[in-house]
Amino acid sequence: MTAEVVAPLSETLGPLLTALLGCTVAALNPTPKVSFVATGIAPAWDECCEGMAWVRVQSLEMVRPPAMGMTLGDPCRRSWLTTVGVGALRCASTVQDIGGNWAPKPSAITADSMQVLLDEAAILNAMHCCVPPSTALKSLTVVRWDALGPEGGCVGGEWTVNLTVQSYECAEPP
């Protein structure tokens, strides 16, 4: 039997995101040197050649208590549909304009693509196998993988995942 969640969303979601990031970084090979919980629409692609990994909240939607004045259950106990992005970026082979303006070799482009596929599989595995159980996390549903780049010398992708997270938003539980 699991204990009831008696913490606000900021205290339940933060540790889940941090755990998901830790699992992601541990699963990626080579290990990215830059990793963070990001805010906003998309993380800055500043350090992709060092390898980057991130977790970010894309949206939050309250699914409990019921909307519009319904009084079913405890109004302080809430469930949130949390849409999260989990991604990674690496260096991409690019056109070299120093001394000749040559395009990357097909083998280099293929190697970049294979690394992205390895990262995609590693992140998926980390989300399903590594994230520690929590009384706040009630479900994890993988939605889709979106490719990113190549742009600015970076290439990678991001998984979109729905988490159902429980919280308790009143000052003191009853």
N, CA and C atoms as a LAMMPS dump frame, in Angstrom:
ITEM: TIMESTEP
0
ITEM: NUMBER OF ATOMS
522
ITEM: BOX BOUNDS ff ff ff
-5.0000000000000000e+02 5.0000000000000000e+02
-5.0000000000000000e+02 5.0000000000000000e+02
-5.0000000000000000e+02 5.0000000000000000e+02
ITEM: ATOMS id mol type element x y z
1 1 1 N 0.847 -1.178 0
2 1 2 C 0 0 0
3 1 3 C 0.89 1.238 0
4 2 1 N 0.619 2.192 -0.888
5 2 2 C 1.422 3.401 -0.957
6 2 3 C 0.818 4.489 -0.091
7 3 1 N 1.689 5.352 0.402
8 3 2 C 1.238 6.471 1.228
9 3 3 C 0.532 7.501 0.353
10 4 1 N -0.365 8.258 0.978
11 4 2 C -1.06 9.316 0.261
12 4 3 C -0.119 10.487 0.008
13 5 1 N -0.318 11.164 -1.107
14 5 2 C 0.454 12.35 -1.432
15 5 3 C -0.083 13.511 -0.614
16 6 1 N 0.798 14.161 0.142
17 6 2 C 0.371 15.291 0.954
18 6 3 C 1.299 16.487 0.717
19 7 1 N 1.727 16.689 -0.506
20 7 2 C 2.625 17.791 -0.842
21 7 3 C 2.082 18.532 -2.057
22 8 1 N 2.392 19.825 -2.163
23 8 2 C 1.953 20.584 -3.33
24 8 3 C 2.681 20.135 -4.599
25 9 1 N 2.137 20.52 -5.731
26 9 2 C 2.69 20.118 -7.025
27 9 3 C 4.163 20.48 -7.149
28 10 1 N 4.565 21.652 -6.682
29 10 2 C 5.967 22.058 -6.792
30 10 3 C 6.901 21.093 -6.076
31 11 1 N 6.413 20.44 -5.032
32 11 2 C 7.239 19.494 -4.277
33 11 3 C 7.122 18.062 -4.79
34 12 1 N 6.111 17.76 -5.576
35 12 2 C 5.962 16.41 -6.109
36 12 3 C 6.529 16.316 -7.53
37 13 1 N 6.302 17.329 -8.342
38 13 2 C 6.741 17.284 -9.733
39 13 3 C 8.247 17.486 -9.865
40 14 1 N 8.823 18.395 -9.077
41 14 2 C 10.26 18.663 -9.16
42 14 3 C 11.12 17.418 -8.991
43 15 1 N 10.923 16.637 -7.936
44 15 2 C 11.708 15.411 -7.784
45 15 3 C 11.487 14.391 -8.905
46 16 1 N 10.265 14.318 -9.441
47 16 2 C 10.014 13.408 -10.571
48 16 3 C 10.814 13.831 -11.799
49 17 1 N 10.826 15.128 -12.085
50 17 2 C 11.584 15.625 -13.239
51 17 3 C 13.082 15.395 -13.056
52 18 1 N 13.561 15.634 -11.844
53 18 2 C 14.981 15.425 -11.556
54 18 3 C 15.351 13.948 -11.704
55 19 1 N 14.499 13.06 -11.224
56 19 2 C 14.753 11.623 -11.366
57 19 3 C 14.744 11.213 -12.828
58 20 1 N 13.803 11.735 -13.596
59 20 2 C 13.73 11.424 -15.022
60 20 3 C 14.977 11.914 -15.747
61 21 1 N 15.461 13.092 -15.402
62 21 2 C 16.694 13.611 -16.006
63 21 3 C 17.877 12.72 -15.653
64 22 1 N 17.989 12.318 -14.386
65 22 2 C 19.086 11.447 -13.98
66 22 3 C 19.083 10.127 -14.724
67 23 1 N 17.914 9.549 -14.892
68 23 2 C 17.791 8.291 -15.64
69 23 3 C 18.191 8.479 -17.095
70 24 1 N 17.772 9.596 -17.666
71 24 2 C 18.079 9.887 -19.069
72 24 3 C 19.578 10.027 -19.273
73 25 1 N 20.222 10.83 -18.444
74 25 2 C 21.666 11.052 -18.571
75 25 3 C 22.426 9.741 -18.406
76 26 1 N 22.03 8.932 -17.433
77 26 2 C 22.707 7.656 -17.196
78 26 3 C 22.557 6.696 -18.373
79 27 1 N 21.463 6.809 -19.103
80 27 2 C 21.197 5.878 -20.214
81 27 3 C 21.908 6.261 -21.506
82 28 1 N 22.232 7.545 -21.669
83 28 2 C 22.815 7.998 -22.938
84 28 3 C 24.299 7.653 -23.03
85 29 1 N 24.722 7.226 -24.234
86 29 2 C 26.108 6.884 -24.49
87 29 3 C 26.535 7.455 -25.837
88 30 1 N 27.509 8.367 -25.852
89 30 2 C 28.275 8.872 -24.728
90 30 3 C 27.415 9.754 -23.816
91 31 1 N 27.836 9.817 -22.554
92 31 2 C 27.111 10.599 -21.557
93 31 3 C 27.198 12.078 -21.894
94 32 1 N 26.063 12.772 -21.939
95 32 2 C 26.107 14.21 -22.208
96 32 3 C 26.772 14.957 -21.053
97 33 1 N 27.519 15.999 -21.392
98 33 2 C 28.19 16.784 -20.35
99 33 3 C 27.302 17.883 -19.806
100 34 1 N 26.228 18.21 -20.521
101 34 2 C 25.316 19.274 -20.107
102 34 3 C 23.929 18.652 -19.946
103 35 1 N 23.327 18.82 -18.759
104 35 2 C 21.969 18.31 -18.536
105 35 3 C 21.268 19.24 -17.56
106 36 1 N 19.945 19.377 -17.745
107 36 2 C 19.202 20.318 -16.918
108 36 3 C 17.707 20.09 -17.039
109 37 1 N 16.97 20.588 -16.03
110 37 2 C 15.522 20.712 -16.123
111 37 3 C 15.29 22.088 -16.723
112 38 1 N 14.644 22.14 -17.877
113 38 2 C 14.491 23.382 -18.642
114 38 3 C 13.113 23.995 -18.428
115 39 1 N 13.046 25.284 -18.685
116 39 2 C 11.772 25.988 -18.71
117 39 3 C 11.587 26.568 -20.102
118 40 1 N 10.365 26.873 -20.441
119 40 2 C 10.097 27.509 -21.719
120 40 3 C 9.768 26.536 -22.826
121 41 1 N 9.633 27.099 -24.016
122 41 2 C 9.219 26.338 -25.192
123 41 3 C 10.251 25.292 -25.583
124 42 1 N 11.524 25.674 -25.603
125 42 2 C 12.581 24.74 -25.974
126 42 3 C 13.878 25.177 -25.309
127 43 1 N 14.743 24.228 -24.973
128 43 2 C 16.02 24.605 -24.378
129 43 3 C 16.937 25.239 -25.42
130 44 1 N 17.842 26.093 -24.955
131 44 2 C 18.839 26.684 -25.848
132 44 3 C 19.793 25.594 -26.325
133 45 1 N 20.163 25.645 -27.583
134 45 2 C 21.034 24.639 -28.178
135 45 3 C 22.489 25.082 -28.115
136 46 1 N 22.921 25.642 -27.006
137 46 2 C 24.242 26.257 -26.913
138 46 3 C 25.381 25.259 -26.786
139 47 1 N 25.168 24.135 -26.187
140 47 2 C 26.256 23.216 -25.852
141 47 3 C 26.07 21.829 -26.46
142 48 1 N 25.503 21.756 -27.65
143 48 2 C 25.174 20.427 -28.179
144 48 3 C 26.409 19.585 -28.472
145 49 1 N 27.529 20.202 -28.795
146 49 2 C 28.718 19.402 -29.106
147 49 3 C 29.32 18.752 -27.868
148 50 1 N 28.913 19.197 -26.692
149 50 2 C 29.288 18.538 -25.443
150 50 3 C 28.3 17.41 -25.128
151 51 1 N 27.231 17.351 -25.874
152 51 2 C 26.124 16.44 -25.579
153 51 3 C 25.21 17.116 -24.579
154 52 1 N 23.925 17.201 -24.909
155 52 2 C 22.938 17.849 -24.043
156 52 3 C 21.781 16.894 -23.785
157 53 1 N 21.256 16.969 -22.583
158 53 2 C 20.021 16.249 -22.243
159 53 3 C 19.179 17.167 -21.374
160 54 1 N 17.869 17.074 -21.523
161 54 2 C 16.981 17.917 -20.732
162 54 3 C 15.658 17.224 -20.495
163 55 1 N 14.963 17.761 -19.502
164 55 2 C 13.571 17.429 -19.211
165 55 3 C 12.881 18.767 -19.044
166 56 1 N 11.686 18.922 -19.614
167 56 2 C 10.96 20.189 -19.477
168 56 3 C 9.47 19.932 -19.397
169 57 1 N 8.773 20.795 -18.67
170 57 2 C 7.316 20.724 -18.613
171 57 3 C 6.775 21.51 -19.795
172 58 1 N 6.001 20.836 -20.636
173 58 2 C 5.38 21.494 -21.782
174 58 3 C 4.035 22.092 -21.405
175 59 1 N 3.277 21.382 -20.552
176 59 2 C 1.978 21.908 -20.118
177 59 3 C 1.503 21.155 -18.881
178 60 1 N 0.613 21.812 -18.149
179 60 2 C -0.054 21.229 -16.981
180 60 3 C -1.548 21.431 -17.137
181 61 1 N -2.308 20.395 -16.832
182 61 2 C -3.763 20.51 -16.884
183 61 3 C -4.344 19.773 -15.68
184 62 1 N -5.141 20.48 -14.87
185 62 2 C -5.745 19.838 -13.713
186 62 3 C -6.876 18.924 -14.184
187 63 1 N -6.847 17.684 -13.741
188 63 2 C -7.892 16.732 -14.113
189 63 3 C -8.732 16.317 -12.919
190 64 1 N -8.316 16.712 -11.711
191 64 2 C -9.107 16.477 -10.512
192 64 3 C -8.741 17.524 -9.492
193 65 1 N -9.629 18.184 -8.81
194 65 2 C -11.047 17.883 -8.714
195 65 3 C -11.79 18.283 -9.984
196 66 1 N -13.021 17.774 -10.133
197 66 2 C -13.813 18.142 -11.302
198 66 3 C -14.029 19.652 -11.364
199 67 1 N -14.135 20.154 -12.558
200 67 2 C -14.281 21.595 -12.781
201 67 3 C -15.696 22.082 -12.487
202 68 1 N -15.857 23.37 -12.454
203 68 2 C -17.139 24.073 -12.399
204 68 3 C -17.968 23.768 -11.161
205 69 1 N -17.351 23.808 -9.985
206 69 2 C -18.104 23.78 -8.745
207 69 3 C -18.58 22.428 -8.275
208 70 1 N -18.231 21.369 -8.944
209 70 2 C -18.64 20.056 -8.462
210 70 3 C -17.898 19.771 -7.165
211 71 1 N -18.537 19.142 -6.227
212 71 2 C -17.938 18.935 -4.91
213 71 3 C -17.71 17.46 -4.609
214 72 1 N -17.092 16.765 -5.523
215 72 2 C -16.8 15.362 -5.305
216 72 3 C -15.431 15.225 -4.653
217 73 1 N -15.356 14.583 -3.519
218 73 2 C -14.075 14.318 -2.887
219 73 3 C -13.451 15.544 -2.256
220 74 1 N -12.184 15.438 -1.965
221 74 2 C -11.402 16.472 -1.302
222 74 3 C -10.922 17.485 -2.347
223 75 1 N -11.324 18.755 -2.248
224 75 2 C -10.916 19.739 -3.249
225 75 3 C -9.426 20.064 -3.198
226 76 1 N -8.744 19.693 -2.13
227 76 2 C -7.312 19.967 -2.007
228 76 3 C -6.467 18.91 -2.713
229 77 1 N -7 17.701 -2.857
230 77 2 C -6.273 16.606 -3.498
231 77 3 C -6.485 16.733 -5.007
232 78 1 N -5.398 16.949 -5.725
233 78 2 C -5.518 17.219 -7.158
234 78 3 C -4.676 16.255 -7.974
235 79 1 N -5.155 15.988 -9.172
236 79 2 C -4.399 15.217 -10.159
237 79 3 C -4.129 16.126 -11.342
238 80 1 N -2.919 16.016 -11.876
239 80 2 C -2.487 16.876 -12.972
240 80 3 C -2.024 16.023 -14.145
241 81 1 N -2.52 16.34 -15.345
242 81 2 C -1.96 15.773 -16.556
243 81 3 C -0.791 16.688 -16.913
244 82 1 N 0.401 16.159 -16.807
245 82 2 C 1.624 16.924 -17.02
246 82 3 C 2.289 16.42 -18.285
247 83 1 N 2.379 17.271 -19.288
248 83 2 C 3.044 16.902 -20.533
249 83 3 C 4.495 17.353 -20.434
250 84 1 N 5.402 16.4 -20.609
251 84 2 C 6.827 16.614 -20.392
252 84 3 C 7.587 16.278 -21.667
253 85 1 N 8.621 17.061 -21.95
254 85 2 C 9.548 16.761 -23.038
255 85 3 C 10.852 16.241 -22.454
256 86 1 N 11.373 15.15 -23.02
257 86 2 C 12.645 14.573 -22.59
258 86 3 C 13.494 14.419 -23.839
259 87 1 N 14.614 15.165 -23.906
260 87 2 C 15.355 15.162 -25.157
261 87 3 C 16.855 15.168 -25.006
262 88 1 N 17.502 15.056 -26.168
263 88 2 C 18.966 15.07 -26.237
264 88 3 C 19.394 15.676 -27.563
265 89 1 N 20.533 16.355 -27.541
266 89 2 C 21.152 16.918 -28.746
267 89 3 C 22.615 16.529 -28.791
268 90 1 N 23.12 16.398 -30.006
269 90 2 C 24.535 16.098 -30.261
270 90 3 C 25.008 17.004 -31.394
271 91 1 N 26.316 17.004 -31.633
272 91 2 C 26.895 17.704 -32.781
273 91 3 C 26.425 17.029 -34.067
274 92 1 N 26.193 17.844 -35.079
275 92 2 C 25.831 17.327 -36.4
276 92 3 C 26.95 17.645 -37.379
277 93 1 N 27.144 16.78 -38.316
278 93 2 C 28.097 17.06 -39.394
279 93 3 C 27.547 18.21 -40.215
280 94 1 N 28.394 19.181 -40.497
281 94 2 C 27.936 20.39 -41.186
282 94 3 C 28.85 20.742 -42.347
283 95 1 N 28.39 21.668 -43.154
284 95 2 C 29.202 22.208 -44.243
285 95 3 C 30.363 22.975 -43.623
286 96 1 N 31.563 22.72 -44.105
287 96 2 C 32.753 23.415 -43.63
288 96 3 C 33.112 24.505 -44.64
289 97 1 N 33.065 25.755 -44.201
290 97 2 C 33.356 26.835 -45.146
291 97 3 C 34.771 27.367 -45.008
292 98 1 N 35.587 26.731 -44.201
293 98 2 C 36.987 27.122 -44.093
294 98 3 C 37.785 26.27 -45.066
295 99 1 N 38.372 26.923 -46.043
296 99 2 C 39.252 26.224 -46.97
297 99 3 C 38.571 25.333 -47.978
298 100 1 N 37.338 25.622 -48.364
299 100 2 C 36.825 24.818 -49.448
300 100 3 C 35.332 24.6 -49.512
301 101 1 N 34.546 24.934 -48.495
302 101 2 C 33.101 24.815 -48.544
303 101 3 C 32.65 23.413 -48.961
304 102 1 N 33.059 22.393 -48.239
305 102 2 C 32.683 21.028 -48.583
306 102 3 C 31.535 20.543 -47.704
307 103 1 N 30.735 19.703 -48.287
308 103 2 C 29.581 19.131 -47.583
309 103 3 C 30.03 17.915 -46.779
310 104 1 N 29.302 17.581 -45.718
311 104 2 C 29.67 16.383 -44.956
312 104 3 C 29.502 15.126 -45.796
313 105 1 N 30.318 14.146 -45.505
314 105 2 C 30.251 12.866 -46.218
315 105 3 C 28.965 12.132 -45.819
316 106 1 N 28.402 11.368 -46.724
317 106 2 C 27.205 10.585 -46.38
318 106 3 C 27.421 9.697 -45.161
319 107 1 N 28.611 9.157 -44.999
320 107 2 C 28.873 8.296 -43.84
321 107 3 C 28.792 9.087 -42.531
322 108 1 N 29.202 10.365 -42.549
323 108 2 C 29.116 11.2 -41.351
324 108 3 C 27.657 11.521 -41.022
325 109 1 N 26.856 11.801 -42.044
326 109 2 C 25.426 12.072 -41.835
327 109 3 C 24.733 10.821 -41.289
328 110 1 N 25.089 9.664 -41.837
329 110 2 C 24.526 8.4 -41.365
330 110 3 C 24.934 8.143 -39.908
331 111 1 N 26.18 8.415 -39.561
332 111 2 C 26.636 8.224 -38.179
333 111 3 C 25.859 9.134 -37.223
334 112 1 N 25.618 10.378 -37.626
335 112 2 C 24.804 11.285 -36.81
336 112 3 C 23.41 10.7 -36.595
337 113 1 N 22.822 10.188 -37.663
338 113 2 C 21.471 9.614 -37.583
339 113 3 C 21.431 8.394 -36.681
340 114 1 N 22.449 7.561 -36.746
341 114 2 C 22.504 6.37 -35.887
342 114 3 C 22.618 6.777 -34.412
343 115 1 N 23.389 7.842 -34.123
344 115 2 C 23.502 8.308 -32.732
345 115 3 C 22.16 8.818 -32.228
346 116 1 N 21.43 9.543 -33.074
347 116 2 C 20.1 10.026 -32.676
348 116 3 C 19.181 8.846 -32.382
349 117 1 N 19.228 7.812 -33.207
350 117 2 C 18.394 6.625 -32.958
351 117 3 C 18.788 5.913 -31.664
352 118 1 N 20.088 5.847 -31.383
353 118 2 C 20.536 5.258 -30.124
354 118 3 C 20.032 6.077 -28.936
355 119 1 N 20.101 7.412 -29.05
356 119 2 C 19.608 8.279 -27.979
357 119 3 C 18.107 8.116 -27.789
358 120 1 N 17.383 8.045 -28.89
359 120 2 C 15.917 7.882 -28.826
360 120 3 C 15.558 6.608 -28.065
361 121 1 N 16.223 5.511 -28.392
362 121 2 C 15.944 4.233 -27.729
363 121 3 C 16.379 4.258 -26.265
364 122 1 N 17.525 4.87 -25.973
365 122 2 C 18.027 4.922 -24.602
366 122 3 C 17.101 5.739 -23.703
367 123 1 N 16.605 6.865 -24.208
368 123 2 C 15.695 7.693 -23.412
369 123 3 C 14.381 6.95 -23.169
370 124 1 N 13.862 6.307 -24.198
371 124 2 C 12.624 5.532 -24.04
372 124 3 C 12.807 4.455 -22.972
373 125 1 N 13.911 3.731 -23.041
374 125 2 C 14.191 2.692 -22.055
375 125 3 C 14.323 3.291 -20.654
376 126 1 N 14.987 4.422 -20.531
377 126 2 C 15.161 5.061 -19.223
378 126 3 C 13.813 5.452 -18.621
379 127 1 N 12.919 5.974 -19.447
380 127 2 C 11.616 6.391 -18.934
381 127 3 C 10.811 5.213 -18.408
382 128 1 N 10.922 4.064 -19.069
383 128 2 C 10.124 2.901 -18.667
384 128 3 C 10.78 2.063 -17.576
385 129 1 N 12.107 2.08 -17.515
386 129 2 C 12.785 1.125 -16.64
387 129 3 C 13.509 1.735 -15.453
388 130 1 N 13.792 3.018 -15.475
389 130 2 C 14.664 3.581 -14.457
390 130 3 C 13.964 4.51 -13.483
391 131 1 N 12.959 5.242 -13.928
392 131 2 C 12.34 6.247 -13.074
393 131 3 C 11.803 5.569 -11.818
394 132 1 N 12.275 6.006 -10.632
395 132 2 C 11.848 5.331 -9.403
396 132 3 C 10.364 5.529 -9.129
397 133 1 N 9.731 4.53 -8.532
398 133 2 C 8.315 4.683 -8.213
399 133 3 C 8.116 5.817 -7.216
400 134 1 N 6.993 6.455 -7.313
401 134 2 C 6.68 7.582 -6.442
402 134 3 C 5.203 7.534 -6.118
403 135 1 N 4.851 7.987 -4.922
404 135 2 C 3.435 8.033 -4.575
405 135 3 C 2.729 9.11 -5.388
406 136 1 N 3.481 10.084 -5.921
407 136 2 C 2.87 11.166 -6.694
408 136 3 C 2.62 10.755 -8.145
409 137 1 N 3.495 9.912 -8.72
410 137 2 C 3.377 9.514 -10.125
411 137 3 C 2.382 8.371 -10.248
412 138 1 N 1.269 8.624 -10.94
413 138 2 C 0.243 7.608 -11.089
414 138 3 C 0.269 6.924 -12.445
415 139 1 N 0.812 7.592 -13.46
416 139 2 C 0.945 6.949 -14.765
417 139 3 C 1.939 7.71 -15.619
418 140 1 N 2.533 6.996 -16.571
419 140 2 C 3.45 7.564 -17.553
420 140 3 C 3.054 6.996 -18.907
421 141 1 N 2.727 7.883 -19.842
422 141 2 C 2.329 7.458 -21.176
423 141 3 C 3.206 8.16 -22.202
424 142 1 N 3.906 7.384 -23.009
425 142 2 C 4.74 7.95 -24.068
426 142 3 C 3.833 8.346 -25.222
427 143 1 N 3.974 9.589 -25.679
428 143 2 C 3.119 10.108 -26.749
429 143 3 C 3.812 10.012 -28.103
430 144 1 N 5.016 10.614 -28.227
431 144 2 C 5.695 10.577 -29.526
432 144 3 C 7.127 11.076 -29.414
433 145 1 N 7.914 10.8 -30.464
434 145 2 C 9.29 11.277 -30.621
435 145 3 C 9.289 12.317 -31.735
436 146 1 N 9.904 13.47 -31.475
437 146 2 C 10.056 14.511 -32.492
438 146 3 C 11.531 14.712 -32.77
439 147 1 N 11.911 14.609 -34.05
440 147 2 C 13.289 14.876 -34.45
441 147 3 C 13.559 16.375 -34.36
442 148 1 N 14.783 16.734 -33.986
443 148 2 C 15.206 18.13 -33.906
444 148 3 C 16.451 18.318 -34.761
445 149 1 N 16.439 19.349 -35.603
446 149 2 C 17.594 19.648 -36.452
447 149 3 C 17.626 18.759 -37.676
448 150 1 N 18.755 18.724 -38.355
449 150 2 C 19.965 19.433 -37.988
450 150 3 C 19.812 20.944 -38.195
451 151 1 N 20.316 21.671 -37.214
452 151 2 C 20.269 23.126 -37.258
453 151 3 C 21.387 23.658 -36.371
454 152 1 N 22.127 24.626 -36.888
455 152 2 C 23.185 25.241 -36.099
456 152 3 C 24.243 24.263 -35.633
457 153 1 N 24.463 23.208 -36.385
458 153 2 C 25.455 22.21 -35.995
459 153 3 C 24.969 21.219 -34.956
460 154 1 N 23.65 21.184 -34.7
461 154 2 C 23.082 20.284 -33.689
462 154 3 C 22.018 19.386 -34.316
463 155 1 N 21.884 18.186 -33.759
464 155 2 C 20.856 17.25 -34.187
465 155 3 C 20.456 16.391 -32.988
466 156 1 N 19.194 16.006 -32.946
467 156 2 C 18.729 15.172 -31.837
468 156 3 C 17.239 14.98 -31.894
469 157 1 N 16.619 14.936 -30.72
470 157 2 C 15.177 14.751 -30.675
471 157 3 C 14.654 14.835 -29.264
472 158 1 N 13.331 14.786 -29.153
473 158 2 C 12.664 14.904 -27.862
474 158 3 C 11.441 14.003 -27.832
475 159 1 N 11.312 13.24 -26.747
476 159 2 C 10.105 12.477 -26.477
477 159 3 C 9.096 13.381 -25.798
478 160 1 N 7.836 13.261 -26.155
479 160 2 C 6.742 13.88 -25.417
480 160 3 C 6.074 12.781 -24.613
481 161 1 N 5.894 13.043 -23.315
482 161 2 C 5.387 12.052 -22.379
483 161 3 C 4.306 12.708 -21.53
484 162 1 N 3.233 11.986 -21.273
485 162 2 C 2.211 12.455 -20.338
486 162 3 C 2.395 11.734 -19.01
487 163 1 N 2.483 12.525 -17.949
488 163 2 C 2.546 11.994 -16.592
489 163 3 C 1.277 12.412 -15.87
490 164 1 N 0.666 11.521 -15.124
491 164 2 C -0.403 11.911 -14.216
492 164 3 C 0.222 11.979 -12.836
493 165 1 N 0.176 13.19 -12.27
494 165 2 C 0.839 13.464 -11.006
495 165 3 C -0.189 13.926 -9.998
496 166 1 N -0.117 13.416 -8.778
497 166 2 C -1.033 13.838 -7.72
498 166 3 C -0.336 14.822 -6.792
499 167 1 N -1.132 15.741 -6.256
500 167 2 C -0.606 16.704 -5.284
501 167 3 C -1.696 17.021 -4.261
502 168 1 N -1.261 17.676 -3.207
503 168 2 C -2.192 18.146 -2.185
504 168 3 C -1.92 19.623 -2.008
505 169 1 N -2.913 20.482 -2.324
506 169 2 C -2.666 21.907 -2.439
507 169 3 C -3.112 22.746 -1.247
508 170 1 N -3.636 22.161 -0.191
509 170 2 C -4.043 22.931 0.982
510 170 3 C -2.888 22.96 1.992
511 171 1 N -2.898 23.957 2.847
512 171 2 C -1.81 24.149 3.795
513 171 3 C -1.628 22.949 4.709
514 172 1 N -2.711 22.39 5.207
515 172 2 C -2.604 21.237 6.093
516 172 3 C -3.623 20.183 5.691
517 173 1 N -3.167 18.928 5.553
518 173 2 C -4.117 17.868 5.204
519 173 3 C -5.147 17.686 6.327
520 174 1 N -6.361 17.276 5.956
521 174 2 C -7.406 17.083 6.965
522 174 3 C -7.092 15.956 7.909
